[in-house]
Amino acid sequence: MSKEEFLTRLRSALAGLPQNEVNERIAFYGEMIDDRMEKGVSENDAVAAIGSVEEIASQIIAEIPITKIVKEKIKPNRSLHTWEIILIILSFPLWFPLLVAAFAVLLSLYIVVWSLIISLWAVEISLWAAALACIAVSPVGFIHGNIFFGLMLLGCGLFIAGISIFLFFGCVAASKGTVKLTKKIAVGIKSMFIKKES
């Protein structure tokens, strides 16, 4: 793919973002391609080394705060007529509670997902605490002459520690997956405000 084609596709993928942001990003990637070409890399190889347009556009959208995107979208292209202002004011009791309810539902879903992750980590910490307690208390059984009790506590402690090790990897994977999911949801919400050009 040529530099011009790459930049055109990137500009199209970023349509709907604030124009100054788009211009800055296009200039940045244009310079990056030029720098690689000055080092002797062919134009096609320089463009290919940067990555796909979709990945770059997704990364740029993720980096730009949603407030900038929304501000760009709600900026009126024309002044509102008097009847439109009156309609907005009169319909306020209808659209404002719906907006608040939608925000509350999204926030509660976000909290529920992260609560599950926090609960997983709480279970992990509890299992480690139980394993350490069992192992630490097992010598008491040996000291008091109850070898069976001491061995049972030691065995339980090691068993719980083994379960904790497996659960640790599950907690890490679940946390990473939730972070990725959260980023995708944020990019998806931002993308709803971005008008794609055909």
N, C-alpha and C positions, 0 to 999 in steps of 0.2 A: 504494500500500500504506500502511496506517495505521501509526502508531508502535507500537501494541500488537501488531499482526500481525508487524511487522518484528522486534520484540524477542522475541516468542514463537518465531519461526522461528530467530532467532540462538541463543536458549537451547537449542533442540532440536538445532541443528547443533553446539553445543559440549558436548552431553551426554557425560559420560565424563571431562571435564577436572576438575581439582580445583574444588570448589564455590565456594571463595572467589575463584578466578580468573574463573569464569563470572559471579559476581555483580559483580565489579569491572568487567568488560567490558560487561555489560548496563547498569550504571549510567553508564559512560562514554558509550556510544552513546545512551542515553536523554537525558543532558544535552546531547549534541551536537545532537540533534534539537530539544530544547527551546530551545537557543540560537538555532538558525536560525528557529524559529517566532516567537521574540520579536523578531527582526529583520524580521518581516512576511512571511516565506515560508510558503506553505501547508504543511500537514502532509505531503501526498503528495509535494510538491516537495522538502521537507526530507529525507524518507526516501530519495527517488530520488537526491539529491545525494551521499549517503553512499556508495552503491555497492550491489552485490548481496550478499546474505547469504552465498553460497558463497565469494566472494572474501574477504570479511571473516573468515569462519570459517577459511579456509585460511591467511590471514595470521596470525591469532591462534594457530593450532596451530603454525605455523612459529616463532613467537616464544617459545613456552613450552618450556623445557628438557624433554627426554625423561625426565630423572630424576624430575621432578615428576609426569609422567603415569604412569610406571611405579610410582612410590611410591604413588600414589592407587589404582592397579589391584591392586597386590599386598597392600594393606592388608586383612587378613582381617576379614570381617564377623562372624565367630564364631571362637571358639578351636578349634584343631585337636584332634581326638580322639587318643588315644594310638596307636591302630592306624594313623592317617594319618601321624603323625610317624615311626613305625617303617617304614612303607612308603616314605616319602621318603628315609629314611636307607639302607634296603636297596637302593633303586633308584638311589642316587647313582652307582655305577659305570656305570650305563647312561645316565642323562640328562645327567650333567655332561660327558662326552666329546662327546656329540652337540651340546650347547650350545656348547662350545669350538670344535668343528669348524664349526658354522654361523657363528659369529662370525669365524673365520679365513677362511672362504670369502668372506663379505661384505667383510671388510677387504682381502683380496687383490684382489677385483674393483674396489674403490675405488682401490687403489694402481695397478692396471693402467690404469685410465681416466686417472688423473692422470699416469702415466708417459708415456702417449701424447702428452698435451698438452705435457709438459716436453720430450719428444723433438722435437715440432714446433717449439717455440721454439728448441731447440738447433740445428736445421737452419737456421732463419731467421737466427740469429746467425752461424752458420758461413758462410752465403751472403753476408751483409753483409761479413764479414771478408775473404772471398775477393775480393769486388768491390772493396773498398778497396785490398787488396794489389795486384790487377791494375792498377788505375788509378794507384796510387802508383809502381809499378815501370815503367810504360810509358815515362816520360821517359828511363829508362836506355837503352832501345833507340834513342831519338832521339839521345841524347848520343854513343853509340858508333857512330852512322852506320847502324844497322840499322833503317831506317824501317818495314819490313814487320813486324818483331818488335814494335816500339813500338805500331804501329796494331793489331796482333792483340791485344796485352795490353789496350789501351784499349777495343777492341770487346768483348772478353770481359768486362772489368770492367763496362761499361755494360749488357751483356746479363744478367749475373748480378744486377746491381742492379735491373734491371727485373723479373726473376723474384722477387727478394726483396720488392719492393713488393707484387706480387700475393700472395705467400705470407704477408706480414704481415696482410693483411685476412682470409685464411683462418685464421691463428693466432688472431686476435682473435675471429672468429666461433666457432671451435671452443672457445675458452676460455669465452666467454659461454654457449654451449650446454651445456658441461660444468657450469658453475656452476648453471645452471637445472636441469639434470638432477639434480645433487646435492641441490639444495633440494627438488625434487619427491620424490626418494627418501626424504629425511629426513621430509618431511610424510607420505609414505605409510607409513613405519615408525611414526611417531607415531599415525597414524590407525588402525593395527591395534590399538592399545591403547585407543582411544576407542570406547566402546559407543554406537552411534547409537540414539536413541529413535525409535520410529515414531509 
